[in-house]
Amino acid sequence: MKIKIELFGVSREFSKNNLLEFEINNNSTIKDIRNKIINYLDQNFNGNKNFKKIVNSSAFCTENNNIVSDNYKITKNEKIAIIPPIGGG
Amino acid sequence: MLHAKVVNIKEKKISLSAAEKFVHSSDYGATIYFTGTVRNQNNKKNVIGITYDSHDALVIKSFNEIYEEAYHKLKIQNRAVFIEHAKGYLNLGEISIIIAVACKHRDEAYILSRYIIEEIKKRSPIWKKEHYVDNQSDWLKGNPIVHEKN
C-alpha cells in the first residue's frame, strides 16, 4: 500500500513537494517508515547525517492528530506527519 | 474560556486588541499579556526575520490540553485564556505569539501565564526558520516533542 508523509519544519528540506510517498507492506509500523525515510535520504541526499539525525529524533503524527510510537501499525492508506524537534514561541 | 488559533500572517496580523477584548471581564481582577517578538540576534548571528511553520491541528490540540491542565494540575478554575501563534514570515519586532490570561487574583495569573508559554515550548509543534543579514537561513534545532504511548 501507499503512504504519504507530510513534512514540517526542517524536514521540508527533504522534498520540494513538502511530501514523501512510499510503497509499504501491510502491517508496516512507524519504525518501518522511519527506515524508509532514512533510505530515501541515503539515496537522495548522500546520507546527509544531519537529516538522518533529525529523522531519528522526530515523532510521527496520524491523521487523527495523535502522536504515535514506533510500534504503531499503519493499517490503511493513511497520511502520516513527521514532527521534527520543535521550538515555537 | 479559551481562544486558541494559529494565524496565517498572510491573512492577518495578530494584535493585542483582540486579546484585550476576549479576556476583559469584571469576573477577573488580574490580567497578564505575554508577547513573543522577533529578536535581531540569535547565537551571535544577525537576524532579519523568522519564518514560522506549524502543524496547525496538533498545535490547537496542544493549546486545548494545556488550558485544561490549568484546572486539573494548577487548580485554577476561573480563567480566560487567549492564545494566538503566528505562521509565516515575520520581520524584526513583529509579534509571534500572544498569551493573555485573566484570573481572579494575580498569583494564579502569573503562574498560568508562565505555565502556558513553557508548555507550548515543549509540546506545540511549531518551528522557526531564521533569516540572516547575509541572505543565509537556518531552521532552529528545537527539542523532540514528547512521544505518547498508544
gemmi code that builds the backbone of each chain (N, CA, C; Angstrom):
import gemmi

chains = {
    "A": [
        ("MET", (0.843, -1.195, 0.000), (0.000, 0.000, 0.000), (0.880, 1.247, 0.000)),
        ("LYS", (0.244, 2.360, -0.403), (0.990, 3.612, -0.459), (0.795, 4.405, 0.825)),
        ("ILE", (1.838, 5.134, 1.200), (1.703, 6.016, 2.352), (2.307, 7.370, 2.018)),
        ("LYS", (1.641, 8.413, 2.528), (2.158, 9.770, 2.318), (2.690, 10.302, 3.639)),
        ("ILE", (3.876, 10.896, 3.571), (4.478, 11.514, 4.760), (4.459, 13.022, 4.551)),
        ("GLU", (3.714, 13.705, 5.393), (3.638, 15.162, 5.309), (4.829, 15.751, 6.065)),
        ("LEU", (5.518, 16.701, 5.446), (6.751, 17.241, 6.024), (6.510, 18.581, 6.702)),
        ("PHE", (7.151, 18.761, 7.856), (7.057, 20.024, 8.601), (8.435, 20.464, 9.075)),
        ("GLY", (8.554, 21.763, 9.340), (9.804, 22.298, 9.878), (10.977, 21.952, 8.984)),
        ("VAL", (12.081, 21.590, 9.624), (13.315, 21.323, 8.870), (13.152, 20.171, 7.875)),
        ("SER", (12.212, 19.261, 8.135), (12.035, 18.128, 7.215), (11.473, 18.578, 5.864)),
        ("ARG", (10.973, 19.803, 5.768), (10.525, 20.329, 4.469), (11.684, 20.366, 3.461)),
        ("GLU", (12.918, 20.379, 4.003), (14.098, 20.376, 3.121), (14.260, 19.030, 2.398)),
        ("PHE", (13.537, 18.008, 2.844), (13.679, 16.675, 2.240), (13.057, 16.604, 0.840)),
        ("SER", (12.070, 17.470, 0.576), (11.386, 17.427, -0.721), (10.724, 18.768, -1.026)),
        ("LYS", (10.809, 19.177, -2.278), (10.173, 20.439, -2.667), (8.651, 20.342, -2.600)),
        ("ASN", (8.143, 19.125, -2.628), (6.687, 18.927, -2.600), (6.106, 18.950, -1.188)),
        ("ASN", (6.983, 19.074, -0.173), (6.541, 19.012, 1.233), (5.853, 17.687, 1.567)),
        ("LEU", (6.167, 16.672, 0.781), (5.506, 15.377, 0.933), (6.436, 14.284, 0.420)),
        ("LEU", (6.467, 13.156, 1.112), (7.163, 11.975, 0.598), (6.131, 10.867, 0.429)),
        ("GLU", (6.301, 10.046, -0.588), (5.389, 8.915, -0.790), (6.194, 7.633, -0.877)),
        ("PHE", (5.745, 6.615, -0.138), (6.422, 5.325, -0.155), (5.422, 4.204, -0.357)),
        ("GLU", (5.926, 3.145, -0.963), (5.147, 1.899, -1.039), (5.578, 1.057, 0.163)),
        ("ILE", (4.622, 0.640, 0.974), (4.980, -0.153, 2.163), (4.151, -1.430, 2.235)),
        ("ASN", (4.647, -2.378, 3.009), (3.922, -3.635, 3.212), (2.776, -3.423, 4.197)),
        ("ASN", (1.758, -4.295, 4.106), (0.706, -4.274, 5.113), (1.331, -4.518, 6.482)),
        ("ASN", (0.706, -3.939, 7.491), (1.181, -4.070, 8.875), (2.543, -3.419, 9.116)),
        ("SER", (2.915, -2.502, 8.238), (4.145, -1.743, 8.499), (3.918, -0.835, 9.708)),
        ("THR", (5.010, -0.534, 10.382), (4.932, 0.315, 11.577), (5.634, 1.653, 11.322)),
        ("ILE", (5.527, 2.529, 12.303), (6.236, 3.811, 12.230), (7.744, 3.577, 12.121)),
        ("LYS", (8.217, 2.536, 12.801), (9.656, 2.211, 12.728), (10.055, 1.931, 11.271)),
        ("ASP", (9.190, 1.226, 10.544), (9.464, 0.938, 9.127), (9.485, 2.234, 8.306)),
        ("ILE", (8.568, 3.146, 8.644), (8.502, 4.438, 7.936), (9.789, 5.228, 8.176)),
        ("ARG", (10.213, 5.195, 9.432), (11.456, 5.898, 9.785), (12.610, 5.351, 8.925)),
        ("ASN", (12.669, 4.028, 8.802), (13.735, 3.406, 8.000), (13.605, 3.740, 6.518)),
        ("LYS", (12.359, 3.824, 6.035), (12.125, 4.213, 4.626), (12.681, 5.609, 4.363)),
        ("ILE", (12.427, 6.500, 5.306), (12.895, 7.890, 5.123), (14.424, 7.934, 5.158)),
        ("ILE", (15.000, 7.162, 6.080), (16.473, 7.108, 6.165), (17.046, 6.603, 4.831)),
        ("ASN", (16.445, 5.561, 4.278), (16.906, 5.029, 2.983), (16.767, 6.073, 1.880)),
        ("TYR", (15.640, 6.803, 1.921), (15.400, 7.870, 0.945), (16.503, 8.937, 1.040)),
        ("LEU", (16.892, 9.270, 2.269), (17.933, 10.287, 2.464), (19.296, 9.771, 1.998)),
        ("ASP", (19.523, 8.479, 2.209), (20.773, 7.882, 1.712), (20.868, 8.011, 0.197)),
        ("GLN", (19.738, 7.771, -0.452), (19.732, 7.777, -1.919), (19.723, 9.186, -2.512)),
        ("ASN", (18.993, 10.109, -1.880), (18.773, 11.428, -2.477), (19.614, 12.556, -1.876)),
        ("PHE", (20.144, 12.351, -0.686), (20.935, 13.400, -0.040), (22.275, 12.854, 0.434)),
        ("ASN", (22.745, 11.825, -0.251), (24.061, 11.254, 0.046), (24.212, 10.920, 1.533)),
        ("GLY", (23.116, 10.453, 2.131), (23.159, 10.057, 3.548), (23.399, 11.209, 4.505)),
        ("ASN", (22.948, 12.409, 4.125), (23.129, 13.610, 4.968), (22.916, 13.276, 6.460)),
        ("LYS", (24.002, 13.385, 7.235), (23.958, 12.955, 8.636), (22.999, 13.805, 9.467)),
        ("ASN", (22.993, 15.107, 9.191), (22.097, 15.992, 9.956), (20.635, 15.632, 9.702)),
        ("PHE", (20.312, 15.377, 8.441), (18.934, 14.998, 8.103), (18.543, 13.683, 8.792)),
        ("LYS", (19.486, 12.721, 8.781), (19.186, 11.416, 9.390), (19.004, 11.544, 10.904)),
        ("LYS", (19.801, 12.419, 11.486), (19.675, 12.684, 12.927), (18.292, 13.261, 13.238)),
        ("ILE", (17.837, 14.149, 12.355), (16.507, 14.753, 12.535), (15.421, 13.681, 12.484)),
        ("VAL", (15.531, 12.786, 11.520), (14.518, 11.720, 11.396), (14.502, 10.852, 12.651)),
        ("ASN", (15.701, 10.539, 13.158), (15.772, 9.679, 14.344), (15.248, 10.356, 15.605)),
        ("SER", (15.237, 11.689, 15.614), (14.718, 12.376, 16.810), (13.318, 12.950, 16.572)),
        ("SER", (12.699, 12.578, 15.463), (11.355, 13.071, 15.157), (10.275, 12.160, 15.721)),
        ("ALA", (9.113, 12.767, 15.957), (7.913, 11.997, 16.292), (7.078, 11.887, 15.015)),
        ("PHE", (6.043, 11.054, 15.082), (5.135, 10.915, 13.941), (3.702, 11.065, 14.417)),
        ("CYS", (2.885, 11.632, 13.549), (1.525, 12.002, 13.930), (0.541, 11.447, 12.891)),
        ("THR", (-0.562, 10.875, 13.375), (-1.565, 10.313, 12.467), (-2.508, 11.406, 11.973)),
        ("GLU", (-3.392, 11.017, 11.041), (-4.391, 11.974, 10.541), (-5.354, 12.434, 11.634)),
        ("ASN", (-5.479, 11.612, 12.682), (-6.343, 11.986, 13.808), (-5.630, 12.871, 14.828)),
        ("ASN", (-4.466, 13.340, 14.442), (-3.681, 14.239, 15.292), (-3.235, 13.587, 16.598)),
        ("ASN", (-2.845, 12.346, 16.507), (-2.251, 11.664, 17.658), (-0.787, 11.384, 17.372)),
        ("ILE", (0.061, 11.721, 18.356), (1.465, 11.339, 18.257), (1.543, 9.846, 18.567)),
        ("VAL", (2.210, 9.090, 17.692), (2.225, 7.640, 17.865), (3.659, 7.121, 18.003)),
        ("SER", (3.780, 5.977, 18.651), (5.101, 5.406, 18.907), (5.587, 4.607, 17.699)),
        ("ASP", (6.813, 4.130, 17.785), (7.409, 3.345, 16.698), (6.651, 2.051, 16.417)),
        ("ASN", (5.910, 1.558, 17.412), (5.180, 0.283, 17.237), (3.827, 0.446, 16.548)),
        ("TYR", (3.409, 1.665, 16.347), (2.077, 1.915, 15.751), (1.993, 1.287, 14.355)),
        ("LYS", (0.953, 0.466, 14.162), (0.783, -0.205, 12.873), (-0.085, 0.620, 11.940)),
        ("ILE", (0.409, 0.802, 10.724), (-0.344, 1.556, 9.723), (-1.235, 0.564, 8.985)),
        ("THR", (-2.541, 0.709, 9.157), (-3.450, -0.318, 8.640), (-4.210, 0.119, 7.394)),
        ("LYS", (-4.108, 1.363, 7.019), (-4.794, 1.809, 5.805), (-3.880, 2.790, 5.078)),
        ("ASN", (-4.352, 3.313, 3.960), (-3.529, 4.260, 3.197), (-3.587, 5.646, 3.837)),
        ("GLU", (-3.043, 5.731, 5.027), (-3.190, 6.993, 5.753), (-2.021, 7.940, 5.514)),
        ("LYS", (-2.291, 9.193, 5.859), (-1.250, 10.214, 5.750), (-0.641, 10.406, 7.139)),
        ("ILE", (0.667, 10.324, 7.187), (1.388, 10.471, 8.457), (2.229, 11.734, 8.370)),
        ("ALA", (2.270, 12.485, 9.476), (3.103, 13.696, 9.501), (4.358, 13.424, 10.306)),
        ("ILE", (5.477, 13.922, 9.819), (6.713, 13.850, 10.598), (6.820, 15.134, 11.421)),
        ("ILE", (7.130, 14.943, 12.692), (7.212, 16.080, 13.626), (8.655, 16.196, 14.117)),
        ("PRO", (9.474, 16.969, 13.420), (10.862, 17.150, 13.870), (10.900, 17.887, 15.218)),
        ("PRO", (12.069, 17.926, 15.859), (12.180, 18.675, 17.119), (11.584, 20.076, 16.988)),
        ("ILE", (10.844, 20.479, 18.022), (10.016, 21.696, 17.951), (10.654, 22.863, 18.707)),
        ("GLY", (10.146, 24.040, 18.467), (10.634, 25.213, 19.217), (9.944, 26.485, 18.793)),
        ("GLY", (8.681, 26.628, 19.193), (7.949, 27.839, 18.830), (8.063, 28.914, 19.883)),
        ("GLY", (7.132, 29.835, 19.847), (7.087, 30.914, 20.833), (7.707, 32.191, 20.334)),
    ],
    "B": [
        ("MET", (-12.696, 29.564, 29.676), (-12.937, 30.225, 28.397), (-11.610, 30.333, 27.648)),
        ("LEU", (-11.590, 29.732, 26.463), (-10.321, 29.697, 25.710), (-10.533, 30.160, 24.274)),
        ("HIS", (-9.619, 30.976, 23.799), (-9.496, 31.285, 22.371), (-8.123, 30.771, 21.951)),
        ("ALA", (-8.087, 29.861, 20.971), (-6.820, 29.279, 20.532), (-6.773, 29.290, 19.014)),
        ("LYS", (-5.720, 29.864, 18.451), (-5.671, 29.975, 16.996), (-4.235, 30.050, 16.478)),
        ("VAL", (-4.023, 29.443, 15.312), (-2.779, 29.659, 14.562), (-3.142, 30.641, 13.453)),
        ("VAL", (-2.449, 31.769, 13.400), (-2.813, 32.841, 12.475), (-1.838, 32.871, 11.304)),
        ("ASN", (-2.383, 32.651, 10.105), (-1.558, 32.778, 8.903), (-1.300, 34.263, 8.648)),
        ("ILE", (-0.039, 34.628, 8.722), (0.339, 36.036, 8.696), (0.038, 36.700, 7.343)),
        ("LYS", (-0.152, 35.867, 6.329), (-0.517, 36.428, 5.013), (-1.953, 36.928, 5.029)),
        ("GLU", (-2.748, 36.390, 5.939), (-4.165, 36.771, 6.003), (-4.424, 37.890, 6.995)),
        ("LYS", (-3.766, 37.846, 8.142), (-3.916, 38.936, 9.122), (-2.777, 38.927, 10.130)),
        ("LYS", (-2.560, 40.069, 10.751), (-1.559, 40.175, 11.812), (-2.229, 39.797, 13.127)),
        ("ILE", (-1.421, 39.296, 14.077), (-2.022, 39.108, 15.390), (-1.815, 40.386, 16.192)),
        ("SER", (-2.820, 40.745, 16.980), (-2.736, 42.024, 17.696), (-3.292, 41.880, 19.104)),
        ("LEU", (-2.813, 42.752, 19.963), (-3.220, 42.694, 21.362), (-4.675, 43.095, 21.574)),
        ("SER", (-5.221, 43.893, 20.669), (-6.580, 44.408, 20.904), (-7.609, 43.270, 20.952)),
        ("ALA", (-7.424, 42.246, 20.109), (-8.348, 41.102, 20.131), (-8.214, 40.352, 21.444)),
        ("ALA", (-6.988, 40.253, 21.943), (-6.755, 39.572, 23.223), (-7.416, 40.338, 24.363)),
        ("GLU", (-7.265, 41.662, 24.317), (-7.868, 42.508, 25.363), (-9.378, 42.322, 25.411)),
        ("LYS", (-9.989, 42.329, 24.235), (-11.449, 42.166, 24.162), (-11.873, 40.824, 24.739)),
        ("PHE", (-11.107, 39.778, 24.399), (-11.504, 38.427, 24.790), (-11.434, 38.210, 26.296)),
        ("VAL", (-10.367, 38.685, 26.934), (-10.178, 38.366, 28.366), (-10.829, 39.388, 29.296)),
        ("HIS", (-11.277, 40.512, 28.738), (-11.816, 41.576, 29.598), (-13.139, 41.139, 30.229)),
        ("SER", (-13.169, 41.165, 31.559), (-14.394, 40.821, 32.288), (-14.235, 41.260, 33.733)),
        ("SER", (-15.341, 41.694, 34.320), (-15.277, 42.086, 35.733), (-15.201, 40.866, 36.655)),
        ("ASP", (-15.242, 39.661, 36.068), (-15.044, 38.439, 36.869), (-13.592, 38.312, 37.334)),
        ("TYR", (-12.696, 38.981, 36.621), (-11.269, 38.786, 36.874), (-10.627, 40.077, 37.396)),
        ("GLY", (-9.731, 39.892, 38.383), (-9.045, 41.055, 38.944), (-7.618, 41.179, 38.468)),
        ("ALA", (-7.122, 40.159, 37.728), (-5.717, 40.201, 37.279), (-5.615, 39.717, 35.833)),
        ("THR", (-4.964, 40.504, 35.016), (-4.772, 40.141, 33.614), (-3.299, 40.309, 33.259)),
        ("ILE", (-2.756, 39.301, 32.577), (-1.351, 39.379, 32.129), (-1.298, 39.114, 30.633)),
        ("TYR", (-0.562, 39.981, 29.938), (-0.342, 39.799, 28.496), (1.115, 39.438, 28.275)),
        ("PHE", (1.335, 38.323, 27.611), (2.686, 37.943, 27.212), (2.757, 37.994, 25.692)),
        ("THR", (3.784, 38.652, 25.161), (4.006, 38.589, 23.714), (5.432, 38.118, 23.452)),
        ("GLY", (5.582, 37.295, 22.443), (6.899, 36.931, 21.937), (7.101, 37.702, 20.641)),
        ("THR", (8.295, 38.275, 20.471), (8.563, 39.067, 19.267), (9.878, 38.616, 18.622)),
        ("VAL", (10.050, 38.963, 17.378), (11.255, 38.546, 16.635), (12.442, 39.428, 17.038)),
        ("ARG", (13.489, 38.766, 17.546), (14.684, 39.455, 18.059), (15.751, 39.557, 16.960)),
        ("ASN", (16.593, 40.589, 17.070), (17.553, 40.835, 15.980), (18.839, 40.012, 16.062)),
        ("GLN", (19.003, 39.251, 17.126), (20.220, 38.436, 17.241), (19.906, 37.085, 17.842)),
        ("ASN", (20.575, 36.053, 17.370), (20.472, 34.731, 17.983), (21.739, 33.952, 17.663)),
        ("ASN", (22.325, 33.340, 18.673), (23.566, 32.569, 18.503), (24.627, 33.369, 17.727)),
        ("LYS", (24.763, 34.641, 18.101), (25.765, 35.545, 17.518), (25.541, 35.809, 16.024)),
        ("LYS", (24.330, 35.567, 15.556), (24.019, 35.863, 14.156), (23.021, 37.008, 14.105)),
        ("ASN", (23.150, 37.850, 13.078), (22.248, 38.990, 12.920), (21.005, 38.550, 12.146)),
        ("VAL", (19.909, 38.543, 12.854), (18.644, 38.031, 12.304), (17.854, 39.186, 11.679)),
        ("ILE", (17.248, 38.910, 10.515), (16.395, 39.944, 9.896), (14.916, 39.538, 9.887)),
        ("GLY", (14.642, 38.261, 10.162), (13.250, 37.810, 10.197), (13.183, 36.323, 10.497)),
        ("ILE", (11.994, 35.855, 10.796), (11.789, 34.428, 11.079), (10.555, 33.936, 10.337)),
        ("THR", (10.690, 32.752, 9.709), (9.516, 32.064, 9.161), (9.060, 31.017, 10.173)),
        ("TYR", (7.794, 31.096, 10.537), (7.220, 30.120, 11.470), (6.417, 29.091, 10.682)),
        ("ASP", (6.668, 27.824, 11.015), (5.899, 26.730, 10.428), (5.133, 26.049, 11.558)),
        ("SER", (4.021, 25.411, 11.220), (3.169, 24.851, 12.268), (2.360, 23.669, 11.744)),
        ("HIS", (2.172, 22.660, 12.597), (1.160, 21.627, 12.339), (-0.093, 22.137, 13.042)),
        ("ASP", (-0.923, 22.855, 12.312), (-1.992, 23.651, 12.933), (-2.899, 22.837, 13.861)),
        ("ALA", (-3.378, 21.701, 13.368), (-4.347, 20.923, 14.156), (-3.735, 20.431, 15.467)),
        ("LEU", (-2.485, 19.999, 15.381), (-1.816, 19.494, 16.584), (-1.485, 20.644, 17.548)),
        ("VAL", (-1.205, 21.786, 16.997), (-0.945, 22.961, 17.839), (-2.212, 23.336, 18.617)),
        ("ILE", (-3.332, 23.392, 17.918), (-4.594, 23.747, 18.593), (-4.938, 22.697, 19.649)),
        ("LYS", (-4.695, 21.424, 19.318), (-4.941, 20.351, 20.293), (-4.077, 20.581, 21.544)),
        ("SER", (-2.819, 20.935, 21.336), (-1.928, 21.152, 22.486), (-2.373, 22.358, 23.306)),
        ("PHE", (-2.844, 23.421, 22.640), (-3.329, 24.610, 23.371), (-4.526, 24.220, 24.254)),
        ("ASN", (-5.421, 23.411, 23.692), (-6.596, 22.974, 24.461), (-6.183, 22.129, 25.665)),
        ("GLU", (-5.232, 21.224, 25.447), (-4.782, 20.369, 26.557), (-4.127, 21.206, 27.658)),
        ("ILE", (-3.314, 22.155, 27.254), (-2.619, 22.998, 28.231), (-3.641, 23.822, 29.033)),
        ("TYR", (-4.654, 24.312, 28.336), (-5.715, 25.084, 29.006), (-6.451, 24.210, 30.024)),
        ("GLU", (-6.785, 22.979, 29.633), (-7.499, 22.074, 30.547), (-6.640, 21.716, 31.757)),
        ("GLU", (-5.338, 21.590, 31.529), (-4.440, 21.252, 32.638), (-4.398, 22.328, 33.711)),
        ("ALA", (-4.699, 23.545, 33.324), (-4.705, 24.644, 34.299), (-5.712, 24.347, 35.405)),
        ("TYR", (-6.763, 23.661, 35.038), (-7.759, 23.280, 36.047), (-7.304, 22.038, 36.808)),
        ("HIS", (-6.889, 21.001, 36.086), (-6.571, 19.731, 36.730), (-5.251, 19.756, 37.500)),
        ("LYS", (-4.237, 20.406, 36.943), (-2.926, 20.399, 37.613), (-2.726, 21.614, 38.509)),
        ("LEU", (-3.107, 22.779, 37.985), (-2.831, 24.010, 38.731), (-4.008, 24.429, 39.615)),
        ("LYS", (-5.142, 23.764, 39.428), (-6.356, 24.061, 40.213), (-6.829, 25.511, 40.031)),
        ("ILE", (-6.622, 26.014, 38.825), (-7.118, 27.363, 38.516), (-8.411, 27.197, 37.724)),
        ("GLN", (-9.514, 27.414, 38.400), (-10.816, 27.107, 37.805), (-11.332, 28.257, 36.931)),
        ("ASN", (-11.324, 29.447, 37.474), (-11.884, 30.592, 36.753), (-10.782, 31.306, 35.988)),
        ("ARG", (-10.857, 31.194, 34.662), (-9.782, 31.775, 33.862), (-10.263, 32.058, 32.450)),
        ("ALA", (-9.735, 33.090, 31.877), (-9.918, 33.346, 30.451), (-8.531, 33.333, 29.832)),
        ("VAL", (-8.401, 32.579, 28.742), (-7.083, 32.429, 28.116), (-7.208, 32.674, 26.622)),
        ("PHE", (-6.354, 33.527, 26.112), (-6.299, 33.851, 24.681), (-4.904, 33.490, 24.196)),
        ("ILE", (-4.829, 32.561, 23.239), (-3.521, 32.192, 22.685), (-3.592, 32.278, 21.164)),
        ("GLU", (-2.723, 33.075, 20.585), (-2.570, 33.076, 19.124), (-1.089, 32.954, 18.794)),
        ("HIS", (-0.781, 32.113, 17.812), (0.604, 31.983, 17.341), (0.636, 32.266, 15.845)),
        ("ALA", (1.627, 33.014, 15.432), (1.738, 33.381, 14.012), (2.351, 32.239, 13.209)),
        ("LYS", (1.964, 32.197, 11.931), (2.529, 31.237, 10.978), (2.897, 32.013, 9.715)),
        ("GLY", (4.128, 31.826, 9.237), (4.578, 32.577, 8.064), (5.779, 33.450, 8.420)),
        ("TYR", (6.092, 34.413, 7.542), (7.299, 35.230, 7.723), (7.003, 36.482, 8.556)),
        ("LEU", (7.833, 36.675, 9.593), (7.712, 37.875, 10.426), (9.007, 38.673, 10.387)),
        ("ASN", (8.851, 39.996, 10.339), (10.009, 40.888, 10.406), (10.400, 41.121, 11.868)),
        ("LEU", (11.564, 41.752, 12.052), (12.032, 42.084, 13.397), (10.956, 42.862, 14.157)),
        ("GLY", (10.780, 42.513, 15.419), (9.856, 43.246, 16.284), (8.408, 42.828, 16.161)),
        ("GLU", (8.087, 42.043, 15.144), (6.680, 41.634, 14.995), (6.344, 40.524, 15.986)),
        ("ILE", (5.070, 40.458, 16.324), (4.616, 39.529, 17.371), (4.416, 38.127, 16.796)),
        ("SER", (5.077, 37.147, 17.432), (4.914, 35.754, 17.004), (3.866, 35.033, 17.843)),
        ("ILE", (3.731, 35.443, 19.100), (2.758, 34.789, 19.986), (2.181, 35.780, 20.985)),
        ("ILE", (0.895, 35.636, 21.222), (0.237, 36.374, 22.309), (-0.403, 35.350, 23.230)),
        ("ILE", (-0.101, 35.500, 24.509), (-0.814, 34.721, 25.535), (-1.396, 35.734, 26.512)),
        ("ALA", (-2.711, 35.829, 26.537), (-3.366, 36.710, 27.512), (-4.119, 35.820, 28.483)),
        ("VAL", (-3.885, 36.053, 29.779), (-4.622, 35.277, 30.782), (-5.278, 36.238, 31.761)),
        ("ALA", (-6.500, 35.898, 32.138), (-7.202, 36.666, 33.166), (-7.697, 35.689, 34.227)),
        ("CYS", (-7.396, 36.021, 35.477), (-7.794, 35.176, 36.613), (-8.346, 36.088, 37.711)),
        ("LYS", (-8.854, 35.464, 38.763), (-9.383, 36.274, 39.870), (-8.276, 37.065, 40.554)),
        ("HIS", (-7.124, 36.402, 40.759), (-6.047, 37.022, 41.535), (-4.716, 36.950, 40.783)),
        ("ARG", (-3.776, 37.849, 41.145), (-2.507, 37.954, 40.409), (-1.639, 36.708, 40.523)),
        ("ASP", (-1.646, 36.049, 41.690), (-0.786, 34.869, 41.862), (-1.073, 33.825, 40.792)),
        ("GLU", (-2.351, 33.515, 40.638), (-2.698, 32.469, 39.669), (-2.510, 32.960, 38.223)),
        ("ALA", (-2.677, 34.249, 37.989), (-2.472, 34.780, 36.630), (-1.003, 34.648, 36.213)),
        ("TYR", (-0.089, 34.986, 37.139), (1.344, 34.856, 36.832), (1.710, 33.387, 36.598)),
        ("ILE", (1.215, 32.528, 37.473), (1.529, 31.094, 37.357), (1.006, 30.539, 36.025)),
        ("LEU", (-0.219, 30.879, 35.701), (-0.855, 30.349, 34.484), (-0.146, 30.840, 33.221)),
        ("SER", (0.176, 32.130, 33.186), (0.847, 32.697, 32.010), (2.179, 31.976, 31.763)),
        ("ARG", (2.959, 31.809, 32.809), (4.271, 31.155, 32.680), (4.106, 29.687, 32.292)),
        ("TYR", (3.127, 29.039, 32.904), (2.880, 27.617, 32.609), (2.566, 27.428, 31.119)),
        ("ILE", (1.708, 28.283, 30.603), (1.276, 28.131, 29.202), (2.457, 28.284, 28.243)),
        ("ILE", (3.269, 29.314, 28.387), (4.363, 29.520, 27.433), (5.401, 28.395, 27.540)),
        ("GLU", (5.681, 27.939, 28.766), (6.679, 26.867, 28.906), (6.175, 25.555, 28.296)),
        ("GLU", (4.879, 25.266, 28.461), (4.322, 24.038, 27.893), (4.258, 24.116, 26.359)),
        ("ILE", (3.941, 25.292, 25.842), (3.911, 25.468, 24.375), (5.298, 25.177, 23.795)),
        ("LYS", (6.327, 25.688, 24.479), (7.708, 25.459, 24.008), (8.030, 23.964, 23.936)),
        ("LYS", (7.470, 23.188, 24.878), (7.780, 21.752, 24.946), (6.893, 20.897, 24.050)),
        ("ARG", (5.640, 21.353, 23.843), (4.635, 20.425, 23.303), (3.950, 20.837, 22.010)),
        ("SER", (4.043, 22.106, 21.633), (3.293, 22.553, 20.449), (4.191, 22.499, 19.217)),
        ("PRO", (3.794, 21.749, 18.191), (4.643, 21.586, 17.008), (4.699, 22.836, 16.132)),
        ("ILE", (5.637, 23.691, 16.508), (5.890, 24.943, 15.793), (7.395, 24.999, 15.550)),
        ("TRP", (7.774, 25.468, 14.377), (9.189, 25.500, 14.007), (9.568, 26.897, 13.507)),
        ("LYS", (10.853, 27.245, 13.740), (11.348, 28.561, 13.309), (12.479, 28.388, 12.299)),
        ("LYS", (12.374, 29.159, 11.224), (13.492, 29.256, 10.285), (13.978, 30.697, 10.332)),
        ("GLU", (15.203, 30.876, 10.821), (15.743, 32.235, 10.942), (16.390, 32.667, 9.629)),
        ("HIS", (16.241, 33.950, 9.324), (16.851, 34.539, 8.136), (17.859, 35.595, 8.591)),
        ("TYR", (19.042, 35.592, 7.963), (20.142, 36.426, 8.432), (20.514, 37.510, 7.409)),
        ("VAL", (21.310, 38.474, 7.887), (21.688, 39.603, 7.029), (22.484, 39.175, 5.793)),
        ("ASP", (23.188, 38.043, 5.899), (23.999, 37.580, 4.758), (23.190, 36.707, 3.777)),
        ("ASN", (21.865, 36.789, 3.860), (20.944, 36.044, 2.982), (20.893, 34.543, 3.257)),
        ("GLN", (21.594, 34.091, 4.306), (21.501, 32.683, 4.694), (20.260, 32.500, 5.574)),
        ("SER", (19.856, 31.252, 5.724), (18.763, 30.958, 6.654), (18.954, 29.561, 7.236)),
        ("ASP", (18.437, 29.377, 8.437), (18.604, 28.107, 9.152), (17.357, 27.765, 9.951)),
        ("TRP", (16.963, 26.494, 9.900), (15.937, 26.012, 10.821), (16.592, 25.865, 12.190)),
        ("LEU", (15.930, 26.343, 13.232), (16.487, 26.179, 14.578), (16.299, 24.734, 15.042)),
        ("LYS", (17.240, 24.291, 15.878), (17.278, 22.859, 16.223), (16.055, 22.374, 16.993)),
        ("GLY", (15.654, 23.080, 18.027), (14.482, 22.671, 18.797), (14.713, 21.432, 19.644)),
        ("ASN", (13.646, 20.965, 20.265), (13.690, 19.790, 21.136), (12.626, 18.786, 20.708)),
        ("PRO", (12.954, 17.481, 20.833), (11.962, 16.479, 20.418), (10.667, 16.615, 21.216)),
        ("ILE", (9.545, 16.493, 20.519), (8.245, 16.506, 21.182), (8.118, 15.202, 21.974)),
        ("VAL", (7.374, 15.242, 23.073), (7.222, 14.029, 23.892), (6.377, 13.005, 23.140)),
        ("HIS", (6.847, 11.748, 23.089), (6.091, 10.669, 22.433), (5.013, 10.180, 23.380)),
        ("GLU", (3.788, 10.057, 22.857), (2.716, 9.488, 23.681), (2.641, 7.998, 23.423)),
        ("LYS", (2.240, 7.262, 24.459), (2.106, 5.809, 24.300), (0.737, 5.479, 23.731)),
        ("ASN", (0.687, 4.431, 22.896), (-0.599, 4.002, 22.337), (-1.275, 2.980, 23.243)),
    ],
}
model = gemmi.Model(1)
for chain_id, residues in chains.items():
    chain = gemmi.Chain(chain_id)
    for i, (resn, *xyz) in enumerate(residues, 1):
        res = gemmi.Residue()
        res.name, res.seqid = resn, gemmi.SeqId(i, " ")
        for name, pos in zip(("N", "CA", "C"), xyz):
            atom = gemmi.Atom()
            atom.name, atom.element = name, gemmi.Element(name[0])
            atom.pos, atom.b_iso = gemmi.Position(*pos), 0.0
            res.add_atom(atom)
        chain.add_residue(res)
    model.add_chain(chain)
structure = gemmi.Structure()
structure.add_model(model)
structure.setup_entities()
